[in-house]
């Protein structure tokens, strides 16, 4: 059984956004780490992960219906 999540990738990570980002299919229990590997995003390009607006991490499990936001490190000076 698959469920859907919404994926939002910000700034330089936008290039990894899948076509189905509003209804991305996953297996329940998929971790954020596995999701990001599926999308081909290198771990060192990820700084912050939010699930439903709450700061999360790579080990967080997704059950379906979540909004996942991922941010790269921010440069500047």
HUMO-V929684 format. One record per residue. N is the residue number from 1. RES is the residue in three letters. SS is DSSP state (@ for helix, = for strand, . for the rest). Layout:
n,res,ss
N,RES,SS
N,RES,SS
This chain:
n,res,ss
1,UNK,.
2,UNK,=
3,UNK,=
4,UNK,=
5,UNK,=
6,UNK,=
7,UNK,=
8,UNK,=
9,UNK,=
10,UNK,.
11,UNK,@
12,UNK,@
13,UNK,@
14,UNK,@
15,UNK,@
16,UNK,@
17,UNK,.
18,UNK,.
19,UNK,.
20,UNK,.
21,UNK,@
22,UNK,@
23,UNK,@
24,UNK,=
25,UNK,=
26,UNK,=
27,UNK,=
28,UNK,.
29,UNK,.
30,UNK,=
31,UNK,=
32,UNK,@
33,UNK,@
34,UNK,@
35,UNK,@
36,UNK,@
37,UNK,@
38,UNK,@
39,UNK,.
40,UNK,.
41,UNK,.
42,UNK,.
43,UNK,@
44,UNK,@
45,UNK,@
46,UNK,.
47,UNK,.
48,UNK,=
49,UNK,=
50,UNK,=
51,UNK,=
52,UNK,.
53,UNK,.
54,UNK,=
55,UNK,=
56,UNK,=
57,UNK,.
58,UNK,.
59,UNK,.
60,UNK,.
61,UNK,=
62,UNK,=
63,UNK,.
64,UNK,.
65,UNK,.
66,UNK,.
67,UNK,=
68,UNK,=
69,UNK,=
70,UNK,=
71,UNK,=
72,UNK,.
73,UNK,.
74,UNK,.
75,UNK,.
76,UNK,.
77,UNK,.
